[in-house]
Amino acid sequence: MTRFDADTPTDRRKLFADAVTAHRNRGSAFLTIEAAPPETPAFDPDGDGGRQRAADPSGDDGRQRAADPSGDDEDAEEEPQPWLQFAEKTFNLDATDAELERVKSLVDEFPEFRIDELESPETAEGTNVRITARSDANRLADFADRVFREVYECEEEYRAWVVAV
């Protein structure tokens, strides 16, 4: 593989299919796909689209750093990003109760797939889902992209990363 991220539906499906093929060819233990966190627009106090004015030679341009308009502290815990693993013929993912219902609906649209195991440990919030998926790389890629879009409700142009193959 020569690229590891994509942010359009067509490019993501191609990336996922390439990752499945690489996983199978290498005989790797698994492949992991993650959705990148949504980019938040930077605070732009000048309204100049991020273009900087020439700074004072002292390095101080006279502007004070603006407070985070969201009120969130930098040390605040970040929401975990959605992920999906594939190993041999099995997808693995974690889901909240609402996401689990969407997973079940999505799997119903793929007759060659089936949910094999649901595990909800007492110490964890949510459910780990294992889905047997016997299909070609393109069909697996379509399913993976739909998991991020429909189950995890990522935006149309979300960026996905293949972080392990």
Backbone torsions as a table, in degrees:
resi	resn	phi	psi	omega
1	MET	NA	143.5	-179.2
2	THR	-113.3	-12.8	177.9
3	ARG	-135.4	154.0	-173.6
4	PHE	-130.1	4.3	177.7
5	ASP	-143.2	158.2	178.2
6	ALA	-159.1	154.2	-177.1
7	ASP	-135.5	11.9	172.2
8	THR	-120.6	154.7	-177.2
9	PRO	-54.0	-45.9	-178.7
10	THR	-65.0	-45.9	-179.5
11	ASP	-66.3	-37.3	178.4
12	ARG	-64.8	-45.4	-179.5
13	ARG	-62.3	-39.2	177.0
14	LYS	-64.5	-45.1	177.9
15	LEU	-58.4	-47.0	-178.7
16	PHE	-64.4	-41.6	178.1
17	ALA	-63.6	-42.3	176.9
18	ASP	-62.3	-38.9	179.7
19	ALA	-66.7	-41.3	177.1
20	VAL	-61.9	-45.3	179.2
21	THR	-62.0	-44.6	178.7
22	ALA	-63.3	-42.1	178.1
23	HIS	-58.6	-46.5	-179.0
24	ARG	-67.7	-43.3	-178.5
25	ASN	-65.8	-36.5	-178.8
26	ARG	-83.1	-17.7	-175.7
27	GLY	64.8	33.2	-178.6
28	SER	-71.2	161.9	-178.0
29	ALA	-64.1	-41.2	-179.4
30	PHE	-165.8	169.9	169.0
31	LEU	-125.7	146.3	-178.1
32	THR	-125.6	134.4	177.3
33	ILE	-119.6	136.0	176.2
34	GLU	-127.2	147.8	172.4
35	ALA	-89.8	132.7	176.9
36	ALA	-70.5	149.0	177.5
37	PRO	-63.2	147.3	178.7
38	PRO	-61.9	139.5	179.1
39	GLU	-76.3	134.5	177.2
40	THR	-101.3	137.4	-179.4
41	PRO	-63.1	137.5	178.7
42	ALA	-69.5	147.2	176.4
43	PHE	-66.3	128.6	-176.2
44	ASP	-124.1	84.5	-173.7
45	PRO	-64.7	-25.1	-178.1
46	ASP	-89.2	-14.2	-176.5
47	GLY	66.6	26.0	-177.4
48	ASP	-102.9	17.7	177.2
49	GLY	68.8	21.3	177.5
50	GLY	93.2	-4.3	177.9
51	ARG	-71.2	132.9	-177.3
52	GLN	-92.1	143.5	170.4
53	ARG	-81.7	158.7	176.0
54	ALA	-60.8	131.1	-177.4
55	ALA	-85.8	154.2	173.1
56	ASP	-58.8	141.1	-178.8
57	PRO	-55.4	-22.4	179.2
58	SER	-74.3	-8.7	-179.1
59	GLY	92.2	-2.6	-179.6
60	ASP	-108.7	116.6	-178.4
61	ASP	-90.2	7.9	176.5
62	GLY	86.0	-6.6	-179.7
63	ARG	-94.9	144.6	174.9
64	GLN	-92.0	150.6	177.2
65	ARG	-67.6	129.0	-179.5
66	ALA	-76.6	147.6	175.4
67	ALA	-70.4	152.0	177.2
68	ASP	-61.6	117.6	-176.5
69	PRO	-63.4	-20.1	-179.8
70	SER	-77.8	-16.9	-177.5
71	GLY	82.7	-0.9	180.0
72	ASP	-77.3	140.2	176.4
73	ASP	-82.6	146.7	179.3
74	GLU	-61.3	-26.5	-178.6
75	ASP	-84.7	-1.9	-179.3
76	ALA	-61.9	146.2	179.6
77	GLU	-68.0	133.6	178.3
78	GLU	-85.8	147.7	175.9
79	GLU	-67.1	132.2	178.1
80	PRO	-63.1	143.2	-179.2
81	GLN	-85.2	146.9	179.6
82	PRO	-61.2	145.8	178.1
83	TRP	-142.6	162.3	179.7
84	LEU	-149.6	132.2	175.9
85	GLN	-115.2	151.6	175.4
86	PHE	-133.9	130.8	177.3
87	ALA	-139.3	125.0	-177.2
88	GLU	51.9	-96.6	-179.7
89	LYS	-126.3	29.0	-175.0
90	THR	-133.5	129.5	169.0
91	PHE	-90.4	146.8	177.7
92	ASN	-134.1	132.4	178.6
93	LEU	-155.0	160.2	174.0
94	ASP	-104.8	144.4	-177.5
95	ALA	-144.8	144.2	170.3
96	THR	-75.2	176.6	178.9
97	ASP	-60.1	-44.6	180.0
98	ALA	-65.5	-41.9	178.9
99	GLU	-65.1	-35.5	179.0
100	LEU	-61.1	-41.9	177.1
101	GLU	-61.7	-39.4	178.6
102	ARG	-69.7	-34.5	175.8
103	VAL	-61.5	-47.6	-178.9
104	LYS	-59.3	-43.0	178.4
105	SER	-63.6	-42.0	-179.6
106	LEU	-65.9	-44.2	179.8
107	VAL	-60.9	-33.6	177.4
108	ASP	-59.6	-26.1	179.8
109	GLU	-83.2	-5.7	-179.6
110	PHE	-120.5	89.3	-173.5
111	PRO	-59.8	-24.4	-179.1
112	GLU	-84.5	0.8	179.0
113	PHE	-110.1	152.5	173.9
114	ARG	-152.5	145.7	176.1
115	ILE	-77.8	121.0	-178.3
116	ASP	-98.1	-33.3	-174.3
117	GLU	-149.1	136.4	173.1
118	LEU	-123.7	123.4	-179.4
119	GLU	-126.9	124.4	-179.9
120	SER	-124.0	84.0	179.4
121	PRO	-62.3	146.9	-179.2
122	GLU	-63.4	-28.1	-175.9
123	THR	-86.5	-2.1	-177.6
124	ALA	-122.1	150.0	173.5
125	GLU	-90.5	130.2	178.2
126	GLY	99.3	-169.8	-173.2
127	THR	-133.9	137.1	171.8
128	ASN	-89.1	130.2	-175.0
129	VAL	-117.2	131.2	174.7
130	ARG	-117.2	126.1	-175.5
131	ILE	-122.5	120.8	173.5
132	THR	-76.0	129.4	-175.3
133	ALA	-137.1	98.9	179.7
134	ARG	-102.0	102.5	-177.6
135	SER	-165.2	178.4	178.9
136	ASP	-80.1	166.7	-175.5
137	ALA	-58.4	-37.7	-178.3
138	ASN	-68.5	-39.8	178.9
139	ARG	-68.5	-39.7	176.4
140	LEU	-63.2	-40.2	179.2
141	ALA	-64.7	-41.2	177.8
142	ASP	-61.9	-44.3	178.7
143	PHE	-61.5	-45.9	-179.0
144	ALA	-58.9	-45.4	-179.9
145	ASP	-63.8	-39.8	179.7
146	ARG	-68.5	-30.3	174.8
147	VAL	-59.5	-48.2	-179.0
148	PHE	-66.4	-40.5	-177.0
149	ARG	-75.6	-46.3	-170.8
150	GLU	-96.2	-37.3	-179.1
151	VAL	-82.5	-52.1	-178.2
152	TYR	-89.2	-3.0	175.9
153	GLU	55.4	43.1	174.8
154	CYS	-72.9	153.7	178.0
155	GLU	-65.4	159.9	-179.0
156	GLU	-53.3	-40.6	-176.3
157	GLU	-101.5	32.5	178.9
158	TYR	-63.9	151.2	176.8
159	ARG	-96.6	130.5	177.4
160	ALA	-113.7	145.6	178.5
161	TRP	-123.0	133.7	168.0
162	VAL	-88.3	108.2	-172.7
163	VAL	-99.4	-12.3	175.6
164	ALA	-153.1	136.1	177.0
165	VAL	-130.1	NA	NA
